Amino acid sequence: VNCFRDRWWVRWQQNGWKNSKKEPVANTDLWKPLIEQVQAKEPAFRWVKGHSGDPMNDLVDRLAVVAALGPFERPTPAAAAPVPAHEQSSLF
């Protein structure tokens, strides 16, 4: 949420994907497509206290726990090819 609320991503892009410590931004492979979606869809972000009984937060927490279990196989180069934007499904 802070990345979008405080617009860190704008500085990351301006600084060649370096953070305020002049270090490479972690997980740019995840941030870049997410930033594209945020720019296109302009969603609203709302902070929610974790483990507080919020149904959607509880759902995504369970999904994250399951995803963290793996499997963690590296995609083959052919499988890692980018999907054109018009063929991608939206998260928003």
Stockholm file with secondary structure:
# STOCKHOLM 1.0

chainA/1-92         VNCFRDRWWVRWQQNGWKNSKKEPVANTDLWKPLIEQVQAKEPAFRWVKGHSGDPMNDLVDRLAVVAALGPFERPTPAAAAPVPAHEQSSLF
#=GR chainA/1-92 SS CHHHHTTHHHHHHHTTSBCTTSSBCTTHHHHHHHHHHHHHHCCCCCCCCTTSSCHHHHHHHHHHHHHHTCCCCCCCTTTTSCCCGGGSCCCC
#=GC SS_cons        CHHHHTTHHHHHHHTTSBCTTSSBCTTHHHHHHHHHHHHHHCCCCCCCCTTSSCHHHHHHHHHHHHHHTCCCCCCCTTTTSCCCGGGSCCCC
//
